[in-house]
Amino acid sequence: MSTVENQSRRHFLAGSSLVIGFALAPKAMALSSKTKLAQGAKTEQQQLNAFVIVSPDNTVTVLSKHLEMGQGPYTGLTQLVAEELDADWSQMRATASPADDKIYANTVFGMQGTGGSTAIANSYEQFRRAGATAKAMLVAAAAARWQVPTNSLNVKGGVVSDPSSDRQATFGELAKDAAMLNPPSDVSLKKPADFTVIGAKKTRLDTPDKTDGSAVFTLDHYPENLMVAVVARAPYFNAKVKKVNDTKAREIKGVLDIQTVPQGVAVYAEDTWSALQAKAALDIEWDTRDAEQRSSEQIIADYREQMKQTGFEATKRGDVQGLASRDDLDVIEAEFIFPYLAHAPMETLDAVLQQNEDGSITCFNGAQFPGQDKQAISEITGVSAENIHMEIQLAGGSFGRRAQFGSPYMREAAEVFKASGMKRPIKHLHTREDDIQGGFYRPLFIHKIKGYLDKEGEIVGWDQVIAGQPLMKKDELDETSVEGASDLPYKIKNLNVFSHNTTAKVPVLWWRSVGHTHTGFVVEAFLDELLQKAGKDPIEGRLALLPGDSREAGVLKAVAKLIQGKPVAEGRQRGVAVHKSFSTYVAEVADVSVTEEGTPRVHDVYVAVDCGVAVNPDTIRAQMEGGVGFGLGAILFDEIELGEGGKVKQSNFHDYRSLRINEMPNVEVEIVTSSASPTGVGEPGVPPIGPAVANAWRRLTGKPVRRLPINRYEKA
């Protein structure tokens, strides 16, 4: 009898969950709709564990517990399984796992969720064990069939073979027998030297379907008898509906109903066009007594007043205050202003909800935190959470937008569904204008900073104060406001970082790379300014301030090597920045010129990244390129501005635009070889690009960048 058969299935479930967060799927899961939907499965499938399905047609489907929103977990997680399974890459598929906060928990969050660049980092061992366990079960099935010891068999390319008899069987042929076995309680994982799939450049599994249009997003779901629902929201944050006249709206062909919900006025129609026309025809009077009616400039002025007080201590070492009384030091002071920013994912927020004959509700959604969404629907509709079924869809981007405390978006969708009577399925949509003007922004932040230089040009003091709305809703120090500044890697003897939690009625949310978006900018732009004033080279000056064996120093040296032999073209300047976020280290160099309009033109960007073991170098390069483009769009063009009365000025991509394809610089990426555990790459490419461009801009124009976006406030 094989060792596999000797193990208790229950023991494996309990023991492994505690140690590595790996669990078996309960039997019911094998019959779930998700299992039936697995790509490439044409006949009976065998689920060998919570993450692996082997089909008789020999396809192997990996169930991703992380939402695929363009960042690549489907491919990366599948590589981890394929490596240990010794499968052929051509037989590998991926799809979303069912929603289950226990079996599919993010080991960082303690619930199922995608974010913080954790997908590969928290799954690295878990998914490799899933592959190794599935392999052991397939080998055990073959051994039992051929009556030979398991250790006499070989596995390669999705085939189990017996060298002594030349017998062989594919995974698909063995799947049914393997699924009847108890899995082993523990398995051995490969040594990195034996990797053939991890570290290999693999084409994204989701690319073909997205390229030919067959990929299914929430927007593509049109159940029979569907209604489209949109909501007219107040133009002022926290305003409420006071009175509504919907007479004209109800006269529009295709309109089915109009209802007031807590978030505004919901319009139900047979199609999207009719719904939008009716929404525009509504005559709504808003109650603005509790609304945010300050402009951005008034909010900035209020923040400045608050910063005159002492904030929360984030870091305090040495004697910064003592430096102020010395007259032998150069003191450089600056104020940096960062605007509110919208996430603006290509697919705006949407969801399809329908009630089934048994009273349960099915929700189709690109859910970043499906368990939280499920709970929100339950609380609004009164249907128990056990009877809420989440069907997780591909999502057209997020950048943090789909991950909100308490799922306010899903609460709105559920309110709209409930107000409809729940007799027909609804497709609840946000328009682009809803998305741009609806809030949940990266907060507006102000930094005030002083740097102290001695006569030798050494930075002897750093005094930084930060003010902005706390993302974590704390009334004490919010680490997300100071991350990237409070853990400054540079050897500066006297260092103060303080923070103020400001208040506003503008809904805020983490935005791609969270606090690092503004702290990384200030640290790297201001440090570069101090180095230039001291007459020091930007790379050598940084290296002198970093521990020699630090990974920041490692990526700086790597990017320096990348630009060797590539002199800066005439009329351009070069800026550098290095930053760690989400445990990944990135250094970037940007070559910048001035356009005829007096704005920056970024030509080339050189990137060195250290993210530990590089599971898929192609995805890492893509994420660095995407981070550069995303970050450039924000620092050059983007601002959500509250005008007089607190009304948002921007509304769509014409005045809140992304970087256009003809503005995308050439990007070269160097991945630093590392044996450290893999860390995320979805967000760390963003923070360094802003200060790298700003540093080049200062050297080009003599103007330090103090307020973003550059194209509005810092033209040459």
Disulfide bonds with the S-S distance in Angstrom:
none
